[in-house]
Amino acid sequence: MSVARWIAPTLLLSALAATGGGLALWKYSSVQAAVAAAADQPEPVETVATAVARALQHRASTTAIGTVRALRSISLRNEVAGTVRQVALVPGDVVEAGSVLVALDVSVEQAELRAQEAQAALAQSMLDRTERMSQQRAVSQSDLERSRAERDVALAQIARTRAVIARKTLRAPFRARIGIADVHPGQFLEEGAELTTLQGVDDAAHVDFAVAQQVAAALRSGDTVEVYAGDEAKAVSARIVAIDARIDPATRNATVRARIDGAGQAPAPGASVRVRVPTAIERSAIAIPASALRKGPGGDHVFVLATDAQGQTRAQQRLIQVTAQLGEEVVIESGLAAGEKIAAAGSFKLRDAALVAVAEAPAGAAKSQ
């Protein structure tokens, strides 16, 4: 009776063991079949464009926003009140130095001037007569001095009236381009009214920009900066001519002025420009296309293309240190050597040791600065 009790459990355990063994054998066979099938499949190949790292001389820089200013620029205002008699303010026209721009009515002053000239002529005649009489000792010295003073007062009044007439005639102080104006004959102008602006027409222009005090401390008069107007890729060189001696206490920035030589290169006065300011000495660096740069948890990296023992091209991940970006190029401080071939377009598909096929002939990096 006791033997019968053990037969049933033993048979059950044997059945379970046989089932488990069969399942394990089936699983092992499936895995082996999958491995064999994978071994028969070719290794995946990623197609990329390539580039060659190139050497260049690079100078670290920062970018500032600047404003173009004419070498000479004024707001034209009248010094004295009066009625406009003549206007020659055509917006956009270039006028020469000394050209009459606005003339106020001076009829009263001209009448006063004629009367004063007559008075001065009379005073001069009286002085001449008194001097002749003084030589004959017919008049006193005080009479002679009085006649001379009256003549001088008359001449001074003439000079004053002529000065008032000159102040009512506004002339261009230098060769300039006229801004927008709204002045008309017959219009009465209060003293100090703004009539228009005059922008000097010169062979050069200034660019004012602000940089951090640490950057300003390293700059010197004569240093060269690059000026970019709008989206233009071409830079215009400018030479630093002045550095403000005062640091703005609110921003801790210093204002720097650079000069652009060549009127044809300078943007219009008032234009906003980007200014690239050097912050270090020039040194050797490596440039690669921006499309080759990859970013990851470990930092910036590129994929260097190298040939393995079987003669196949594979990607090798290489950490790099980026210094700056110049248009479509990236400047590398360390991690690459000039002449190394790297993956450019399509490098996002790569992983370390991936098999690579080159889509096209190696493309050189962009032009140097």
Secondary structure, 3 states (H helix, E strand, C coil): CHHHHHHHHHHHHHHHHHHHHHHHHHHHHHHHHHHHHHHHCCCCEEEECEEECEEEEECCEEEEEEEEEECCEEEEECCCCEEEEEECCCCCCEECCCCEEEEECCHHHHHHHHHHHHHHHHHHHHHHHHHHHHHCCCCCHHHHHHHHHHHHHHHHHHHHHHHHHHHCEEECCCCEEECCCCCCCCCEECCCCEEEEEEECCCEEEEEEEEEHHHHHHCCCCCEEEEEECCCCCCEEEEEEEECCCCCCCCCEEEEEEEEECCCCCCCCCCEEEEEEECCCCEEEEEEEHHHCEEECCEEEEEEEEECCCCCEEEEEEECEEEEEECCEEEEEECCCCCCEEECCCHHHCCCCCEEEECCCCECCCCCC
